[in-house]
Amino acid sequence: MATAYADRDDDAERRTVWPLLADAVRPAEPSRVSGRPDGTVLELGCGLGALAQSLADEHWLRVYAVDVSPTMHRLGAARFRDAWIMRTLPDRRGRLPLRRAQCTGAIVQRVLLHLPHPCVIIGLMTEARRVLRPGAPLAIVEADARDGGGNGGEDGDALPVTYADGEPYTEHYRLRNGTTLPTTAWRHSPATIVSCLTSAGFTVDEIRPLPLPDPLLLYLARAT
């Protein structure tokens, strides 16, 4: 799966999503001191590390790039190299090898949909809160579970589909060869995600729909 994911078509996200995530976590007044990053960002579910590379190269940020797959890290390290990308695995309890309040911001991109229950989301977000400084920004991009697409009616019009919160489904990631990579996912409504973030110690300031072919939402929050 990691090998297939390496060929994911993320061009639309690079153009639309990544600048928004960078804006959320980079400092308003960067200092750009040689050899010293302007901030330390936690990225949960980094995959190969393309976004981490962008944050390091273009925005002067050290990134603790976290993924549960050693294979994903190995493939990513061969493709994306930067002294400010710190590839990290959680331990068996899901804890990160980072100090309390070590990070100035955090990013989560299309990760929560792969967690089967809100209690797992709360656990992950609580650990993210532990390593963030008070007031630090958290930016999350997730599938819009309210948008069920449509199915064809007798007249050819699309009919709305209503999904139950927590319902499992197959998420398809577009690959560069025109095919898709099917993965197991669960639907979490915006209300559920906000409730999980609040329970983990965050305040959600904004939820914004993103103009992409896949219905995505941007959650902007801060550690309390």
C-alpha positions in Angstrom: 0.0 0.0 0.0 2.8 2.4 0.8 4.3 1.8 -2.7 1.0 2.6 -4.3 0.4 5.6 -2.1 3.8 6.9 -3.3 2.1 7.5 -6.7 -0.9 9.5 -5.3 -2.0 12.4 -7.4 -1.8 15.3 -4.9 -1.4 18.2 -7.4 -4.7 19.8 -6.5 -3.8 19.7 -2.8 -0.4 21.2 -3.4 -2.0 24.1 -5.2 -5.0 24.7 -2.9 -4.5 23.0 0.5 -0.8 23.3 1.2 -0.7 27.1 1.1 -3.6 27.3 3.6 -1.9 24.8 6.0 1.4 26.7 5.7 -0.4 30.0 6.4 -2.0 28.5 9.5 1.3 27.3 11.2 4.1 29.6 10.1 4.9 32.7 12.2 3.4 36.0 11.2 6.8 37.7 11.3 9.5 35.1 10.3 13.0 35.9 11.5 14.9 33.7 8.9 18.0 33.3 11.0 20.5 31.1 9.2 20.5 27.5 10.6 17.6 28.2 12.8 13.9 27.4 11.9 11.2 29.9 12.5 9.0 27.3 14.1 8.6 23.6 14.9 5.6 21.9 13.3 4.1 18.5 14.1 2.6 16.8 11.0 0.5 13.7 11.9 0.1 11.2 9.1 2.9 12.6 6.9 2.9 9.8 4.4 6.0 10.2 2.2 6.7 13.7 3.5 6.1 15.9 0.5 4.2 18.5 2.6 7.0 18.4 5.2 9.5 19.1 2.5 7.5 22.1 1.3 7.2 23.5 4.9 11.0 23.1 5.4 12.1 24.4 2.0 9.6 27.2 1.5 8.6 28.3 4.9 11.7 27.8 7.1 10.1 25.3 9.5 11.4 22.2 11.3 8.8 19.4 10.8 8.3 16.4 13.1 6.8 14.1 10.4 4.8 11.3 12.1 3.5 8.2 10.4 2.8 4.7 11.7 4.3 3.0 8.6 8.1 2.4 8.7 7.9 1.6 5.0 6.3 5.0 4.2 9.1 6.7 6.1 11.7 4.6 4.1 10.2 5.4 0.8 9.7 9.1 1.7 13.3 9.5 3.0 14.6 8.3 -0.4 12.4 11.0 -2.2 12.3 13.9 0.2 15.5 14.9 2.1 15.9 17.9 4.4 17.8 18.4 7.6 14.7 19.9 9.1 12.4 16.9 8.5 12.5 14.7 11.6 10.8 11.4 10.7 9.1 10.0 13.7 7.2 6.9 14.7 4.8 6.8 17.7 5.4 4.1 20.3 3.1 1.2 21.0 0.8 3.3 23.2 0.5 6.0 20.5 2.8 8.5 22.3 5.2 10.7 20.4 8.9 11.0 21.4 8.5 14.7 21.8 8.6 17.0 24.8 5.6 18.8 26.2 5.0 22.1 24.5 7.8 21.4 22.0 5.9 22.4 18.9 4.7 25.8 17.7 2.0 24.4 15.4 0.4 21.1 14.1 -1.0 19.9 10.8 -3.3 16.9 10.2 -4.3 16.1 6.6 -6.8 13.4 5.8 -5.9 11.3 8.8 -9.0 11.3 11.1 -11.1 9.6 8.4 -8.9 6.5 8.9 -9.6 6.3 12.7 -12.6 4.1 13.5 -14.0 5.8 16.5 -14.1 9.2 18.2 -12.3 7.9 21.2 -9.3 7.2 19.0 -9.5 10.7 17.5 -9.5 12.1 21.0 -6.5 10.1 22.0 -4.5 11.3 19.0 -5.5 14.9 19.4 -4.7 14.8 23.2 -1.2 13.7 22.3 -0.9 16.5 19.8 -2.1 18.9 22.4 0.6 17.7 24.8 3.4 18.6 22.5 1.9 22.0 21.4 2.5 25.2 23.2 -0.5 27.0 24.7 -2.2 29.0 21.9 -0.4 27.1 19.1 -2.4 26.6 15.9 -3.8 23.3 14.7 -4.9 23.0 11.0 -6.9 19.9 10.0 -8.0 18.9 6.5 -10.7 16.2 6.4 -13.3 14.7 4.1 -16.7 16.5 4.4 -18.8 13.7 5.7 -21.9 15.8 5.1 -21.5 15.5 1.4 -22.7 12.2 0.2 -22.5 12.9 -3.4 -25.6 11.6 -5.2 -27.1 8.6 -7.0 -29.1 8.8 -10.2 -32.8 9.0 -10.0 -35.2 7.9 -12.8 -35.0 11.4 -14.3 -31.2 11.3 -14.3 -30.9 13.9 -11.6 -28.6 13.2 -8.6 -30.4 12.4 -5.4 -28.8 13.4 -2.0 -27.4 10.6 0.1 -27.4 10.7 3.9 -24.7 8.9 5.8 -24.7 7.9 9.4 -21.9 9.3 11.6 -19.2 6.6 12.1 -20.3 4.6 9.0 -17.4 2.7 7.4 -16.8 3.3 3.7 -14.0 3.0 1.1 -12.0 6.1 0.4 -10.4 6.2 -3.1 -7.2 8.2 -3.5 -6.4 9.2 -7.1 -3.1 7.9 -8.5 -1.0 9.5 -11.2 -1.6 6.6 -13.6 -5.4 7.4 -13.6 -6.4 4.5 -11.3 -7.4 4.8 -7.6 -6.1 3.4 -4.4 -9.0 2.1 -2.2 -8.6 2.4 1.6 -10.8 1.8 4.6 -12.3 4.9 6.2 -15.0 6.1 8.5 -17.3 9.0 8.3 -17.0 11.6 11.0 -19.3 14.6 10.9 -17.9 18.1 11.6 -19.8 18.1 14.9 -18.0 14.9 15.9 -14.6 16.3 15.0 -15.3 19.6 16.9 -16.4 17.6 19.9 -13.2 15.5 19.8 -11.0 18.5 19.5 -12.8 20.3 22.4 -12.4 17.2 24.6 -8.6 17.1 23.7 -8.0 20.7 24.7 -8.5 22.7 21.5 -10.8 25.6 20.6 -12.1 25.5 17.0 -12.1 29.0 15.5 -13.2 28.2 11.9 -14.4 25.5 9.6 -14.0 26.2 5.9 -15.0 24.2 2.8 -12.2 23.9 0.2 -12.7 24.3 -3.5 -11.5 20.8 -4.6 -13.0 17.9 -6.6 -13.1 15.9 -3.4 -15.3 17.5 -0.7 -12.9 18.6 2.0 -13.1 20.8 5.1 -10.4 22.9 6.7 -10.6 23.1 10.5 -8.6 25.9 12.2 -8.1 25.5 15.9 -5.7 26.4 18.7 -4.4 24.7 21.8 -6.1 26.0 25.0 
